[in-house]
């Protein structure tokens, strides 16, 4: 299934860097089509975007200090984008690499770094370049997050995501171990966990597209048996 790029909208805005307070111009993803049963989603629970620049617009990079993080953390600035400096012209996946560096520099929690690295992996695939390093980093950070007893996130769902990361890396024994940790708290269909466990048992490390009924169950809150 192809996705019409015209359904998405990028717009240029001015923002101020929260680290050095430099104003600069960047792009934001101003319009995204609503999720339907036909929206392309994959088994690691991400939405497939038709262009890497769309995902890269979720983060911003300061041209002065190169601080790079989620765009939502940058305050919008009053000057027009045409009269401030532009964000550095780096490739979409390279932009995520800079964001990973900023995350380390500012010592954000491991789960936040894992989510950022996962987005770097997805962006790399959307760009058509190798994103294995992002996937390896996401694995390390998620293992660290799940080992943190003070972290109160949805451990069951992240155990599933970690299982998917292991499977995509070809680490099938580790993937099955993590799938076994998934329970009802994950809010995922039992069918999905069983299916991915079977794929891991069969040595399948390919990305897997979710069928429409699973997209409905996970992202549209349609009734389905959960793990």
N, C-alpha and C positions, 0 to 999 in steps of 0.2 A: 504494500500500500504506500503511495506517495503522499506527501503532505505539501499543500500549497503554501509557499513562503509568504504570499500576500496576506495570509491569515495572521501572520506575526507582524509586529511593528517595532522598529528600533527608532529612538529619537535621541538627539544630542542634547545634553544638559550641562550646566556648570555646577560643580561641587567644590567643597573645601576639604582638604586633607585633614583628618582628625589627628594626625601625627605632627605635621609641620605647618599646618594651616595655609598651605599654598592653594589658591583657587585654580581649577583646571577644567577642561571640557572632556566629557566622556559620554559613552552611549549607554542608554538603559533600555531594557526590554519593556516597552510601554504597553504592548498588547500580546496576549497569548490566548489562543483558542481554548475554550472550556474543554475539560476532559469528557469524553464520551466512551462508550464501549469499544469504539473503533480507534481510539487514540493509541498510537504505538507505545507500548510499555514493555519493559523487559523484566525478567525474573529477579533481578537485583533491585527491583522496585524504583526504577527511574524512567522518566519520560524521554523517549528518543526525540531529539530535535533535528530539524532538517538542515541546519547550518551551524557550524561551530561558533560563529560570531554571536549567535543568539545566546548560547550558554556563557560565553565570555563576557557578555554585557551584564551578567549578574554580579560581576566583580569590577572594581575600579583600581587603576594604578596611578599613583601620584608621579608626575614628571620630575619633581624636585627631589624627594627622598626615596622614591620607588616603593613606598609603603603600598601594599596591595591587599585588599580584603573585600568582603561582600559590599556591594554598592549601598546597601541599606544602612551601613555604618558611616557613610559620608553625608554630611549636611549639604543640602542644595544651596547654591550661591546665587546672589542677586544679579551678577553681571551676565550678559549674553555669552553663549559659548564661543562666538566669533571673536571676542576680545580678550580671552584668557588663553593660557597655554593648552596645547592638546596633550592628552594622555599618550605615553610612548607607543609607537607603532610596532608592537610585538605580535606574534602569532597568538591565536586563542589559547592553545595549550601551554605556550610559554608564559602567558599571563597567569595561568594557574600555578605554574612552577614558582613564580615570584610570590604568589599568595601563600604557598606552602612555606616559603622562606620567611615571610612576615609572621605566619603563625608560630613558627619555631622561635623567632626573635622575641615575640611578645608572650611566649609560653602559654598559649591557649590550651584548653583541655584536649586530651587525646581524641575524644569523640568528635570534636569540632574539626580537628586536623584530619581525621579519617573521612569525614563528610566532604571536606574540601578536596582531599586527594581523590576520592571517588568521582567528584565532578570533573577533576582533571583527567581522569581515565575516560569518562564518558565524552568529554570534550575532544580528547585525542582521537577517539574513534570517529566522532562526527567530523573531525578535520582530516581523517584518513592517515593518521600517523600512529606509531607505536606508543601505547600508553601503559606498558607493563610496569614501569617504574612507579607510576602513580598507584597502580593496583597493589604492588608490594608494600608501598608506604601505608596505604589504607589498611592493609592486613596488620602491620605492626602496630599502628595506632589503635585499631579496634581491639586487638588482643590486650593492649595496655589499658584501654578504657574498661573492658569487661573484668579486668583484674583489680580495678579500683573499687573497693568496697564502699567508699563514700559517694560514688556516683549513683544517682537515683534515676537514670534513664530507663527506657524500655529494653531491658536486657534481652528479653526473649526475641524481640524483633531484630535487634542488632546481632544476636547470635545467628539468626537466619542469614542476615546480610553478610556476616563473616563467613558463613558456610558457602555462600555464593562466591565470595572472593576466592576462597580456597579452591572451589570447583573450577572457576575460570582460570586459575593458575595451575590447574592440573594436580592439585593436592587433594586427592579424592578421599583418602582416609580421614584427613582433618575436616573435610567438608561434611562427611557423614556424621562425625562426632558433634559438630556444631548443629546440624539439623536435628539431632536427637535432643538438643537442649531447648528446642522451640516448643512453647506451650500456648495456651489460649490467650495469654497476655499479649502475644505478638499481633493478634487480630488478623491473622492470615488464614486462608482456606487450608484445611488439612490436605486437600487434593494437591495443592501447590507444593507443600513440604514433602509429601510422598513422591511426587513427580521428580523433584530435584534430587531427592535421595536416590531414586532409581537411576537418574542420569549420572550421578556421581559413581554409583555402583558399576555402571556400564562404561565408565571412563570417558564420559562426554564433557569436554571443557569449552564447548561453544556457547556464545550468548544465546539466550532463549527468549523468544517473544511470547508475551502472555496472550492467551486467547481472550476474546471479548468477555466471556462470562467471568473470568478471573479479574479482568480490569474493573468490571462492575462491582464485584465482591470486595475488592481491596480499596478502590479509589472512589467508588460511588455509593458505598455503604449498602449495596444490595445483599440480601440475606444469602448466606452460604455457610456450610459447616467449617468451623475453624479448627486449627491445630490444638 
